[in-house]
Amino acid sequence: MKRTLRLIATSCLLFSATVQSTLAVTVVPEGNRNASQPGVPAASAKRTREMNTTYEAKYQKIYGLLKSDSKLRSKIASVSRTYGIDPVHVAGALIGEHTYNVDAYDRLQTYYVKAVSYLKQGLSFDYKGESIGDFVKRPQFAECNKFKDSLRLWSCRENVWDNNFRGNNIGGTSYPNNRLSAVFFQPFYAGQSFGLGQLSPLVALQMTDMVNRYSGLPKLDADHATEVYKTIMDPDLTLPYMAATLKHSIDVYRRVADLDISKNPGLTATLYNTGGADSRARTLASINAQRSANGEPLQMPEENYYGWLVNEKMDQLKALF
């Protein structure tokens, strides 16, 4: 009897160890995986030349705003605590956006003024007179109705767009070979994002349930475009959306790929820049499952040009908080 109990106990310990091993999460270390910066897209270089500036000058401008504005740093620290992330992740995303995309305004107050101006615009999200609200009622999107959370709902709608409409002629309407966010959610010009966090309206719609849950802000509705734009322009409203987006990237890499990227702001900045954290985590998980089966070491996620700069400047960013 005692021998049987020992065997059972041993089996339980082995099972427990196997489960713990299966659930083990690998911490991705700080710093860059690439010794030199990956190539910067030509569009970013062109935009910087046209603005008669340099990446270094743009970096110094956004870093200067963060360093000089204690209220902004306090807001970043506060929202980061709410979402359980290091404030350097938020600062890193701001650094990347304003170094490689648009130049930062000199004063935080300018963003508030811009936000108020959008209340007067009378914006709508549509394509050739069809609102996004009506568009997603088409039968092709019926499969998405099972999703009740905003992230999975709008992610599903993006997939339906890519698989059914993008670059195709449907019912006599020709749809551009472009992202859903560029076709329906940018009423001024393609490639547009706004505000301190340079968030796209579609990302805001995806993250609105999480922000409602963590920060208590009202949920956004695609049929109320003006409120969406005000949200991504107002720093007090957009910072929670930035933090939610960054938190989601950390969470999905841990859950799907068994990788903890919370110690590497260059990686979260990369995902903030590229989007698609879910699909990228799934792809990496698949690659590492095969590598593990072959007895090979795990492949670590790598930063792009944008995240590389964030990691390169990490000492300066940490000094802010």
ZADO-1210 file (C-alpha; in nm, 4 decimals, padded with zeros to 6 digits):
<atoms>
<atom x="00.0000" y="00.0000" z="00.0000" code="MET" pos="1"/>
<atom x="00.2788" y="00.2411" z="00.0920" code="LYS" pos="2"/>
<atom x="00.4600" y="00.1545" z="-00.2310" code="ARG" pos="3"/>
<atom x="00.1413" y="00.2263" z="-00.4276" code="THR" pos="4"/>
<atom x="00.1019" y="00.5632" z="-00.2579" code="LEU" pos="5"/>
<atom x="00.4649" y="00.6501" z="-00.3340" code="ARG" pos="6"/>
<atom x="00.4115" y="00.5621" z="-00.6994" code="LEU" pos="7"/>
<atom x="00.0986" y="00.7774" z="-00.7117" code="ILE" pos="8"/>
<atom x="00.2802" y="01.0679" z="-00.5436" code="ALA" pos="9"/>
<atom x="00.5727" y="01.0341" z="-00.7841" code="THR" pos="10"/>
<atom x="00.3365" y="01.0271" z="-01.0824" code="SER" pos="11"/>
<atom x="00.1619" y="01.3394" z="-00.9560" code="CYS" pos="12"/>
<atom x="00.4925" y="01.5208" z="-00.9171" code="LEU" pos="13"/>
<atom x="00.6004" y="01.4204" z="-01.2681" code="LEU" pos="14"/>
<atom x="00.2668" y="01.5339" z="-01.4096" code="PHE" pos="15"/>
<atom x="00.2926" y="01.8628" z="-01.2221" code="SER" pos="16"/>
<atom x="00.6466" y="01.9171" z="-01.3527" code="ALA" pos="17"/>
<atom x="00.5308" y="01.8413" z="-01.7080" code="THR" pos="18"/>
<atom x="00.2455" y="02.0913" z="-01.6799" code="VAL" pos="19"/>
<atom x="00.4764" y="02.3565" z="-01.5362" code="GLN" pos="20"/>
<atom x="00.7250" y="02.2935" z="-01.8174" code="SER" pos="21"/>
<atom x="00.4472" y="02.3209" z="-02.0763" code="THR" pos="22"/>
<atom x="00.3275" y="02.6435" z="-01.9223" code="LEU" pos="23"/>
<atom x="00.6766" y="02.7897" z="-01.8802" code="ALA" pos="24"/>
<atom x="00.7142" y="03.1359" z="-02.0236" code="VAL" pos="25"/>
<atom x="01.0481" y="03.2519" z="-02.1608" code="THR" pos="26"/>
<atom x="01.1446" y="03.6076" z="-02.0745" code="VAL" pos="27"/>
<atom x="01.2753" y="03.7938" z="-02.3767" code="VAL" pos="28"/>
<atom x="01.5749" y="03.9915" z="-02.2497" code="PRO" pos="29"/>
<atom x="01.6262" y="04.3636" z="-02.2833" code="GLU" pos="30"/>
<atom x="01.8097" y="04.5093" z="-02.5786" code="GLY" pos="31"/>
<atom x="01.8194" y="04.4588" z="-02.9527" code="ASN" pos="32"/>
<atom x="01.8595" y="04.1263" z="-03.1275" code="ARG" pos="33"/>
<atom x="02.0049" y="04.3090" z="-03.4298" code="ASN" pos="34"/>
<atom x="02.3498" y="04.4649" z="-03.3981" code="ALA" pos="35"/>
<atom x="02.2603" y="04.7404" z="-03.6437" code="SER" pos="36"/>
<atom x="01.9321" y="04.9151" z="-03.7113" code="GLN" pos="37"/>
<atom x="01.7039" y="04.7429" z="-03.9646" code="PRO" pos="38"/>
<atom x="01.6245" y="04.9519" z="-04.2709" code="GLY" pos="39"/>
<atom x="01.3872" y="05.2443" z="-04.2362" code="VAL" pos="40"/>
<atom x="01.1049" y="05.2427" z="-04.4954" code="PRO" pos="41"/>
<atom x="01.1462" y="05.4772" z="-04.7895" code="ALA" pos="42"/>
<atom x="00.8159" y="05.6487" z="-04.7093" code="ALA" pos="43"/>
<atom x="00.9470" y="05.7546" z="-04.3689" code="SER" pos="44"/>
<atom x="01.2686" y="05.8881" z="-04.5203" code="ALA" pos="45"/>
<atom x="01.0725" y="06.0777" z="-04.7868" code="LYS" pos="46"/>
<atom x="00.8403" y="06.2293" z="-04.5294" code="ARG" pos="47"/>
<atom x="01.1337" y="06.3415" z="-04.3152" code="THR" pos="48"/>
<atom x="01.3104" y="06.5015" z="-04.6131" code="ARG" pos="49"/>
<atom x="00.9941" y="06.6853" z="-04.7156" code="GLU" pos="50"/>
<atom x="00.9654" y="06.8241" z="-04.3640" code="MET" pos="51"/>
<atom x="01.3233" y="06.9519" z="-04.3961" code="ASN" pos="52"/>
<atom x="01.4309" y="06.7757" z="-04.0811" code="THR" pos="53"/>
<atom x="01.6168" y="06.4660" z="-03.9613" code="THR" pos="54"/>
<atom x="01.5357" y="06.1639" z="-03.7495" code="TYR" pos="55"/>
<atom x="01.7658" y="06.2892" z="-03.4779" code="GLU" pos="56"/>
<atom x="01.5967" y="06.6299" z="-03.4713" code="ALA" pos="57"/>
<atom x="01.2545" y="06.4651" z="-03.4516" code="LYS" pos="58"/>
<atom x="01.3732" y="06.2366" z="-03.1728" code="TYR" pos="59"/>
<atom x="01.5074" y="06.5297" z="-02.9756" code="GLN" pos="60"/>
<atom x="01.1769" y="06.7125" z="-03.0186" code="LYS" pos="61"/>
<atom x="00.9562" y="06.4340" z="-02.8813" code="ILE" pos="62"/>
<atom x="01.2100" y="06.3468" z="-02.6120" code="TYR" pos="63"/>
<atom x="01.2247" y="06.7145" z="-02.5195" code="GLY" pos="64"/>
<atom x="00.8451" y="06.7239" z="-02.4825" code="LEU" pos="65"/>
<atom x="00.8516" y="06.4194" z="-02.2550" code="LEU" pos="66"/>
<atom x="01.1413" y="06.5544" z="-02.0495" code="LYS" pos="67"/>
<atom x="01.0054" y="06.9062" z="-02.0058" code="SER" pos="68"/>
<atom x="00.6394" y="06.8273" z="-01.9408" code="ASP" pos="69"/>
<atom x="00.6034" y="06.6762" z="-01.5933" code="SER" pos="70"/>
<atom x="00.2226" y="06.6595" z="-01.6320" code="LYS" pos="71"/>
<atom x="00.2572" y="06.4430" z="-01.9422" code="LEU" pos="72"/>
<atom x="00.5012" y="06.2119" z="-01.7654" code="ARG" pos="73"/>
<atom x="00.2619" y="06.1906" z="-01.4709" code="SER" pos="74"/>
<atom x="-00.0265" y="06.0997" z="-01.7031" code="LYS" pos="75"/>
<atom x="00.1856" y="05.8289" z="-01.8674" code="ILE" pos="76"/>
<atom x="00.2907" y="05.6874" z="-01.5309" code="ALA" pos="77"/>
<atom x="-00.0676" y="05.6863" z="-01.4042" code="SER" pos="78"/>
<atom x="-00.2190" y="05.5144" z="-01.7080" code="VAL" pos="79"/>
<atom x="00.0644" y="05.2604" z="-01.7122" code="SER" pos="80"/>
<atom x="-00.0139" y="05.1632" z="-01.3530" code="ARG" pos="81"/>
<atom x="-00.3772" y="05.1144" z="-01.4477" code="THR" pos="82"/>
<atom x="-00.2835" y="04.8732" z="-01.7266" code="TYR" pos="83"/>
<atom x="-00.0019" y="04.7044" z="-01.5370" code="GLY" pos="84"/>
<atom x="00.2795" y="04.7947" z="-01.7740" code="ILE" pos="85"/>
<atom x="00.6071" y="04.9843" z="-01.7393" code="ASP" pos="86"/>
<atom x="00.5625" y="05.3494" z="-01.8493" code="PRO" pos="87"/>
<atom x="00.8696" y="05.3099" z="-02.0707" code="VAL" pos="88"/>
<atom x="00.6490" y="05.1080" z="-02.3098" code="HIS" pos="89"/>
<atom x="00.4220" y="05.4098" z="-02.3621" code="VAL" pos="90"/>
<atom x="00.7176" y="05.6478" z="-02.3895" code="ALA" pos="91"/>
<atom x="00.8811" y="05.4135" z="-02.6413" code="GLY" pos="92"/>
<atom x="00.5750" y="05.4096" z="-02.8654" code="ALA" pos="93"/>
<atom x="00.5620" y="05.7899" z="-02.8528" code="LEU" pos="94"/>
<atom x="00.9311" y="05.8121" z="-02.9396" code="ILE" pos="95"/>
<atom x="00.8946" y="05.5789" z="-03.2353" code="GLY" pos="96"/>
<atom x="00.5845" y="05.7434" z="-03.3779" code="GLU" pos="97"/>
<atom x="00.7179" y="06.0957" z="-03.3616" code="HIS" pos="98"/>
<atom x="01.0682" y="06.0103" z="-03.4787" code="THR" pos="99"/>
<atom x="00.9696" y="05.8113" z="-03.7872" code="TYR" pos="100"/>
<atom x="00.6165" y="05.9213" z="-03.8685" code="ASN" pos="101"/>
<atom x="00.5082" y="06.2717" z="-03.7763" code="VAL" pos="102"/>
<atom x="00.6853" y="06.5485" z="-03.5916" code="ASP" pos="103"/>
<atom x="00.5662" y="06.6200" z="-03.2389" code="ALA" pos="104"/>
<atom x="00.4053" y="06.9466" z="-03.1389" code="TYR" pos="105"/>
<atom x="00.6142" y="07.1556" z="-02.9009" code="ASP" pos="106"/>
<atom x="00.3423" y="07.1755" z="-02.6394" code="ARG" pos="107"/>
<atom x="00.0939" y="06.9217" z="-02.5063" code="LEU" pos="108"/>
<atom x="-00.1766" y="07.1880" z="-02.5068" code="GLN" pos="109"/>
<atom x="-00.1736" y="07.1901" z="-02.8882" code="THR" pos="110"/>
<atom x="-00.3136" y="06.8358" z="-02.8896" code="TYR" pos="111"/>
<atom x="-00.6062" y="06.9429" z="-02.6725" code="TYR" pos="112"/>
<atom x="-00.6829" y="07.2308" z="-02.9090" code="VAL" pos="113"/>
<atom x="-00.6708" y="06.9960" z="-03.2082" code="LYS" pos="114"/>
<atom x="-00.9017" y="06.7507" z="-03.0309" code="ALA" pos="115"/>
<atom x="-01.1667" y="07.0165" z="-02.9749" code="VAL" pos="116"/>
<atom x="-01.1466" y="07.1179" z="-03.3409" code="SER" pos="117"/>
<atom x="-01.2586" y="06.7707" z="-03.4479" code="TYR" pos="118"/>
<atom x="-01.5901" y="06.8150" z="-03.2702" code="LEU" pos="119"/>
<atom x="-01.6784" y="07.0682" z="-03.5410" code="LYS" pos="120"/>
<atom x="-01.5781" y="06.8555" z="-03.8392" code="GLN" pos="121"/>
<atom x="-01.8892" y="06.6401" z="-03.8853" code="GLY" pos="122"/>
<atom x="-01.6822" y="06.3348" z="-03.9791" code="LEU" pos="123"/>
<atom x="-01.8064" y="05.9965" z="-04.0973" code="SER" pos="124"/>
<atom x="-01.6439" y="05.6644" z="-04.1790" code="PHE" pos="125"/>
<atom x="-01.7586" y="05.5589" z="-04.5247" code="ASP" pos="126"/>
<atom x="-01.6528" y="05.4583" z="-04.8732" code="TYR" pos="127"/>
<atom x="-01.8354" y="05.5911" z="-05.1799" code="LYS" pos="128"/>
<atom x="-02.1288" y="05.6965" z="-04.9663" code="GLY" pos="129"/>
<atom x="-02.1674" y="05.3681" z="-04.7769" code="GLU" pos="130"/>
<atom x="-02.1047" y="05.3977" z="-04.4045" code="SER" pos="131"/>
<atom x="-01.8922" y="05.1393" z="-04.2286" code="ILE" pos="132"/>
<atom x="-02.1949" y="05.0605" z="-04.0094" code="GLY" pos="133"/>
<atom x="-02.3980" y="04.9597" z="-04.3140" code="ASP" pos="134"/>
<atom x="-02.1028" y="04.7914" z="-04.4834" code="PHE" pos="135"/>
<atom x="-02.0410" y="04.5420" z="-04.2013" code="VAL" pos="136"/>
<atom x="-02.4076" y="04.4373" z="-04.2124" code="LYS" pos="137"/>
<atom x="-02.3367" y="04.2601" z="-04.5414" code="ARG" pos="138"/>
<atom x="-02.3709" y="03.8801" z="-04.5290" code="PRO" pos="139"/>
<atom x="-01.9957" y="03.8298" z="-04.5705" code="GLN" pos="140"/>
<atom x="-01.9500" y="03.9673" z="-04.2178" code="PHE" pos="141"/>
<atom x="-02.2131" y="03.7438" z="-04.0546" code="ALA" pos="142"/>
<atom x="-01.9445" y="03.5096" z="-03.9172" code="GLU" pos="143"/>
<atom x="-01.8115" y="03.7963" z="-03.7041" code="CYS" pos="144"/>
<atom x="-02.1359" y="03.8478" z="-03.5160" code="ASN" pos="145"/>
<atom x="-02.0478" y="03.5669" z="-03.2753" code="LYS" pos="146"/>
<atom x="-01.7776" y="03.7891" z="-03.1275" code="PHE" pos="147"/>
<atom x="-01.9020" y="04.0211" z="-02.8561" code="LYS" pos="148"/>
<atom x="-01.5721" y="04.1839" z="-02.7603" code="ASP" pos="149"/>
<atom x="-01.4549" y="04.4752" z="-02.9747" code="SER" pos="150"/>
<atom x="-01.1060" y="04.3387" z="-03.0427" code="LEU" pos="151"/>
<atom x="-01.2144" y="04.0061" z="-03.1888" code="ARG" pos="152"/>
<atom x="-01.5129" y="04.1630" z="-03.3640" code="LEU" pos="153"/>
<atom x="-01.3141" y="04.4221" z="-03.5557" code="TRP" pos="154"/>
<atom x="-01.0232" y="04.1843" z="-03.6138" code="SER" pos="155"/>
<atom x="-01.2686" y="03.9421" z="-03.7741" code="CYS" pos="156"/>
<atom x="-01.4087" y="04.2218" z="-03.9884" code="ARG" pos="157"/>
<atom x="-01.0571" y="04.3082" z="-04.1015" code="GLU" pos="158"/>
<atom x="-01.0036" y="03.9470" z="-04.2074" code="ASN" pos="159"/>
<atom x="-01.3333" y="03.9405" z="-04.3983" code="VAL" pos="160"/>
<atom x="-01.2342" y="04.2597" z="-04.5764" code="TRP" pos="161"/>
<atom x="-00.8970" y="04.1138" z="-04.6770" code="ASP" pos="162"/>
<atom x="-01.0441" y="03.7837" z="-04.7933" code="ASN" pos="163"/>
<atom x="-01.3543" y="03.9103" z="-04.9727" code="ASN" pos="164"/>
<atom x="-01.3422" y="04.2763" z="-05.0650" code="PHE" pos="165"/>
<atom x="-00.9853" y="04.4020" z="-05.0808" code="ARG" pos="166"/>
<atom x="-00.8876" y="04.4628" z="-05.4436" code="GLY" pos="167"/>
<atom x="-01.2103" y="04.3074" z="-05.5737" code="ASN" pos="168"/>
<atom x="-01.5217" y="04.4260" z="-05.7534" code="ASN" pos="169"/>
<atom x="-01.8291" y="04.3284" z="-05.5550" code="ILE" pos="170"/>
<atom x="-02.1777" y="04.4080" z="-05.6797" code="GLY" pos="171"/>
<atom x="-02.0457" y="04.6681" z="-05.9205" code="GLY" pos="172"/>
<atom x="-01.8339" y="04.8469" z="-05.6591" code="THR" pos="173"/>
<atom x="-01.4582" y="04.8336" z="-05.6971" code="SER" pos="174"/>
<atom x="-01.2709" y="04.8210" z="-05.3652" code="TYR" pos="175"/>
<atom x="-00.9085" y="04.9392" z="-05.3349" code="PRO" pos="176"/>
<atom x="-00.6299" y="04.6926" z="-05.2686" code="ASN" pos="177"/>
<atom x="-00.5644" y="04.8548" z="-04.9340" code="ASN" pos="178"/>
<atom x="-00.6227" y="04.8028" z="-04.5641" code="ARG" pos="179"/>
<atom x="-00.9727" y="04.8384" z="-04.4192" code="LEU" pos="180"/>
<atom x="-00.8449" y="05.1175" z="-04.1956" code="SER" pos="181"/>
<atom x="-00.7169" y="05.3125" z="-04.4972" code="ALA" pos="182"/>
<atom x="-01.0336" y="05.2716" z="-04.7051" code="VAL" pos="183"/>
<atom x="-01.3070" y="05.3374" z="-04.4487" code="PHE" pos="184"/>
<atom x="-01.1452" y="05.5019" z="-04.1481" code="PHE" pos="185"/>
<atom x="-00.9376" y="05.7878" z="-04.2862" code="GLN" pos="186"/>
<atom x="-01.1759" y="06.0507" z="-04.4225" code="PRO" pos="187"/>
<atom x="-00.9060" y="06.3095" z="-04.4938" code="PHE" pos="188"/>
<atom x="-00.6331" y="06.1107" z="-04.6694" code="TYR" pos="189"/>
<atom x="-00.4907" y="05.7589" z="-04.6759" code="ALA" pos="190"/>
<atom x="-00.2197" y="05.6614" z="-04.4319" code="GLY" pos="191"/>
<atom x="-00.3585" y="05.9019" z="-04.1772" code="GLN" pos="192"/>
<atom x="-00.3353" y="05.8676" z="-03.8032" code="SER" pos="193"/>
<atom x="-00.3604" y="06.1435" z="-03.5490" code="PHE" pos="194"/>
<atom x="-00.2834" y="06.2672" z="-03.2046" code="GLY" pos="195"/>
<atom x="-00.0124" y="06.2176" z="-02.9488" code="LEU" pos="196"/>
<atom x="-00.0229" y="05.8391" z="-02.9910" code="GLY" pos="197"/>
<atom x="-00.0781" y="05.8405" z="-03.3677" code="GLN" pos="198"/>
<atom x="-00.3544" y="05.5844" z="-03.3257" code="LEU" pos="199"/>
<atom x="-00.5727" y="05.4835" z="-03.6169" code="SER" pos="200"/>
<atom x="-00.9507" y="05.4934" z="-03.5647" code="PRO" pos="201"/>
<atom x="-00.9721" y="05.1180" z="-03.6302" code="LEU" pos="202"/>
<atom x="-00.7233" y="05.0371" z="-03.3524" code="VAL" pos="203"/>
<atom x="-00.9235" y="05.2579" z="-03.1170" code="ALA" pos="204"/>
<atom x="-01.2412" y="05.0674" z="-03.2069" code="LEU" pos="205"/>
<atom x="-01.0640" y="04.7362" z="-03.1458" code="GLN" pos="206"/>
<atom x="-00.9393" y="04.8383" z="-02.8024" code="MET" pos="207"/>
<atom x="-01.2491" y="05.0217" z="-02.6812" code="THR" pos="208"/>
<atom x="-01.3822" y="04.7334" z="-02.4659" code="ASP" pos="209"/>
<atom x="-01.0529" y="04.6994" z="-02.2784" code="MET" pos="210"/>
<atom x="-01.0327" y="05.0740" z="-02.2230" code="VAL" pos="211"/>
<atom x="-01.3916" y="05.0783" z="-02.1009" code="ASN" pos="212"/>
<atom x="-01.3119" y="04.7957" z="-01.8597" code="ARG" pos="213"/>
<atom x="-00.9850" y="04.9372" z="-01.7232" code="TYR" pos="214"/>
<atom x="-01.0389" y="05.3139" z="-01.7468" code="SER" pos="215"/>
<atom x="-01.4163" y="05.3465" z="-01.7480" code="GLY" pos="216"/>
<atom x="-01.4223" y="05.5537" z="-02.0663" code="LEU" pos="217"/>
<atom x="-01.7357" y="05.5323" z="-02.2854" code="PRO" pos="218"/>
<atom x="-01.7230" y="05.2725" z="-02.5613" code="LYS" pos="219"/>
<atom x="-01.6574" y="05.4039" z="-02.9108" code="LEU" pos="220"/>
<atom x="-01.8937" y="05.3463" z="-03.2021" code="ASP" pos="221"/>
<atom x="-01.7889" y="05.3464" z="-03.5680" code="ALA" pos="222"/>
<atom x="-02.1089" y="05.5341" z="-03.6541" code="ASP" pos="223"/>
<atom x="-01.9893" y="05.8265" z="-03.4378" code="HIS" pos="224"/>
<atom x="-01.6666" y="05.9143" z="-03.6157" code="ALA" pos="225"/>
<atom x="-01.6324" y="06.2551" z="-03.4547" code="THR" pos="226"/>
<atom x="-01.6105" y="06.1039" z="-03.1078" code="GLU" pos="227"/>
<atom x="-01.3546" y="05.8506" z="-03.2293" code="VAL" pos="228"/>
<atom x="-01.1336" y="06.1250" z="-03.3689" code="TYR" pos="229"/>
<atom x="-01.1688" y="06.3370" z="-03.0580" code="LYS" pos="230"/>
<atom x="-01.0577" y="06.0353" z="-02.8541" code="THR" pos="231"/>
<atom x="-00.7421" y="05.9724" z="-03.0540" code="ILE" pos="232"/>
<atom x="-00.6555" y="06.3432" z="-03.0505" code="MET" pos="233"/>
<atom x="-00.7154" y="06.4184" z="-02.6805" code="ASP" pos="234"/>
<atom x="-00.4082" y="06.3094" z="-02.4768" code="PRO" pos="235"/>
<atom x="-00.6208" y="06.2276" z="-02.1709" code="ASP" pos="236"/>
<atom x="-00.8247" y="05.9871" z="-02.3835" code="LEU" pos="237"/>
<atom x="-00.5629" y="05.8507" z="-02.6215" code="THR" pos="238"/>
<atom x="-00.3079" y="05.7503" z="-02.3557" code="LEU" pos="239"/>
<atom x="-00.5363" y="05.4756" z="-02.2175" code="PRO" pos="240"/>
<atom x="-00.5790" y="05.3452" z="-02.5725" code="TYR" pos="241"/>
<atom x="-00.2032" y="05.3401" z="-02.6200" code="MET" pos="242"/>
<atom x="-00.1562" y="05.1530" z="-02.2923" code="ALA" pos="243"/>
<atom x="-00.4309" y="04.9053" z="-02.3831" code="ALA" pos="244"/>
<atom x="-00.2718" y="04.8354" z="-02.7210" code="THR" pos="245"/>
<atom x="00.0687" y="04.7766" z="-02.5615" code="LEU" pos="246"/>
<atom x="-00.0788" y="04.5600" z="-02.2860" code="LYS" pos="247"/>
<atom x="-00.2581" y="04.3478" z="-02.5423" code="HIS" pos="248"/>
<atom x="00.0680" y="04.2818" z="-02.7288" code="SER" pos="249"/>
<atom x="00.2364" y="04.1705" z="-02.4051" code="ILE" pos="250"/>
<atom x="-00.0610" y="03.9532" z="-02.3085" code="ASP" pos="251"/>
<atom x="-00.1008" y="03.7811" z="-02.6447" code="VAL" pos="252"/>
<atom x="00.2700" y="03.6960" z="-02.6746" code="TYR" pos="253"/>
<atom x="00.2605" y="03.5422" z="-02.3281" code="ARG" pos="254"/>
<atom x="-00.0619" y="03.3523" z="-02.3894" code="ARG" pos="255"/>
<atom x="-00.0013" y="03.2354" z="-02.7472" code="VAL" pos="256"/>
<atom x="00.3782" y="03.2190" z="-02.7860" code="ALA" pos="257"/>
<atom x="00.4847" y="03.1583" z="-02.4218" code="ASP" pos="258"/>
<atom x="00.7104" y="03.4628" z="-02.4465" code="LEU" pos="259"/>
<atom x="00.7261" y="03.7479" z="-02.1954" code="ASP" pos="260"/>
<atom x="00.8131" y="04.0645" z="-02.3904" code="ILE" pos="261"/>
<atom x="00.7333" y="04.2990" z="-02.1022" code="SER" pos="262"/>
<atom x="01.1050" y="04.3609" z="-02.0365" code="LYS" pos="263"/>
<atom x="01.1711" y="04.4727" z="-02.3938" code="ASN" pos="264"/>
<atom x="00.9981" y="04.8012" z="-02.4880" code="PRO" pos="265"/>
<atom x="01.1596" y="04.7874" z="-02.8310" code="GLY" pos="266"/>
<atom x="00.9454" y="04.4840" z="-02.9108" code="LEU" pos="267"/>
<atom x="00.6210" y="04.6367" z="-02.7858" code="THR" pos="268"/>
<atom x="00.7062" y="04.9510" z="-02.9830" code="ALA" pos="269"/>
<atom x="00.7632" y="04.7360" z="-03.2913" code="THR" pos="270"/>
<atom x="00.4198" y="04.5766" z="-03.2526" code="LEU" pos="271"/>
<atom x="00.2626" y="04.9174" z="-03.1897" code="TYR" pos="272"/>
<atom x="00.4128" y="05.0238" z="-03.5223" code="ASN" pos="273"/>
<atom x="00.3314" y="04.7139" z="-03.7278" code="THR" pos="274"/>
<atom x="00.0072" y="04.5989" z="-03.5676" code="GLY" pos="275"/>
<atom x="-00.0987" y="04.2369" z="-03.5983" code="GLY" pos="276"/>
<atom x="00.0310" y="04.1215" z="-03.2594" code="ALA" pos="277"/>
<atom x="-00.2050" y="03.8228" z="-03.2568" code="ASP" pos="278"/>
<atom x="-00.1044" y="03.6832" z="-03.5953" code="SER" pos="279"/>
<atom x="00.2641" y="03.7493" z="-03.5317" code="ARG" pos="280"/>
<atom x="00.2462" y="03.5687" z="-03.1972" code="ALA" pos="281"/>
<atom x="00.0743" y="03.2705" z="-03.3610" code="ARG" pos="282"/>
<atom x="00.3358" y="03.2551" z="-03.6358" code="THR" pos="283"/>
<atom x="00.6220" y="03.2649" z="-03.3871" code="LEU" pos="284"/>
<atom x="00.4532" y="03.0012" z="-03.1696" code="ALA" pos="285"/>
<atom x="00.4292" y="02.7714" z="-03.4723" code="SER" pos="286"/>
<atom x="00.7938" y="02.8283" z="-03.5645" code="ILE" pos="287"/>
<atom x="00.9091" y="02.7580" z="-03.2095" code="ASN" pos="288"/>
<atom x="00.6973" y="02.4448" z="-03.1787" code="ALA" pos="289"/>
<atom x="00.8817" y="02.3064" z="-03.4802" code="GLN" pos="290"/>
<atom x="01.2188" y="02.4230" z="-03.3501" code="ARG" pos="291"/>
<atom x="01.1502" y="02.2620" z="-03.0138" code="SER" pos="292"/>
<atom x="01.0546" y="01.9346" z="-03.1841" code="ALA" pos="293"/>
<atom x="01.3875" y="01.9470" z="-03.3704" code="ASN" pos="294"/>
<atom x="01.5838" y="02.0173" z="-03.0513" code="GLY" pos="295"/>
<atom x="01.6659" y="02.3714" z="-03.1650" code="GLU" pos="296"/>
<atom x="01.6686" y="02.6832" z="-02.9440" code="PRO" pos="297"/>
<atom x="01.3705" y="02.9152" z="-02.9463" code="LEU" pos="298"/>
<atom x="01.3567" y="03.1923" z="-03.2014" code="GLN" pos="299"/>
<atom x="01.3244" y="03.5243" z="-03.0195" code="MET" pos="300"/>
<atom x="01.1057" y="03.8030" z="-03.1599" code="PRO" pos="301"/>
<atom x="01.3054" y="04.0810" z="-03.3249" code="GLU" pos="302"/>
<atom x="01.2623" y="04.4554" z="-03.3226" code="GLU" pos="303"/>
<atom x="01.2141" y="04.6532" z="-03.6434" code="ASN" pos="304"/>
<atom x="01.3833" y="04.9872" z="-03.7187" code="TYR" pos="305"/>
<atom x="01.1352" y="05.1689" z="-03.4957" code="TYR" pos="306"/>
<atom x="01.1737" y="04.9381" z="-03.1959" code="GLY" pos="307"/>
<atom x="01.5497" y="04.9253" z="-03.2465" code="TRP" pos="308"/>
<atom x="01.5716" y="05.2992" z="-03.1766" code="LEU" pos="309"/>
<atom x="01.3592" y="05.2600" z="-02.8631" code="VAL" pos="310"/>
<atom x="01.5948" y="04.9968" z="-02.7221" code="ASN" pos="311"/>
<atom x="01.8982" y="05.1992" z="-02.8294" code="GLU" pos="312"/>
<atom x="01.7673" y="05.5006" z="-02.6331" code="LYS" pos="313"/>
<atom x="01.6502" y="05.2967" z="-02.3333" code="MET" pos="314"/>
<atom x="01.8770" y="05.4615" z="-02.0749" code="ASP" pos="315"/>
<atom x="01.7372" y="05.8040" z="-02.1677" code="GLN" pos="316"/>
<atom x="01.3787" y="05.6775" z="-02.1615" code="LEU" pos="317"/>
<atom x="01.4183" y="05.5101" z="-01.8221" code="LYS" pos="318"/>
<atom x="01.5589" y="05.8348" z="-01.6851" code="ALA" pos="319"/>
<atom x="01.2229" y="06.0001" z="-01.7541" code="LEU" pos="320"/>
<atom x="01.0472" y="05.7874" z="-01.4906" code="PHE" pos="321"/>
</atoms>
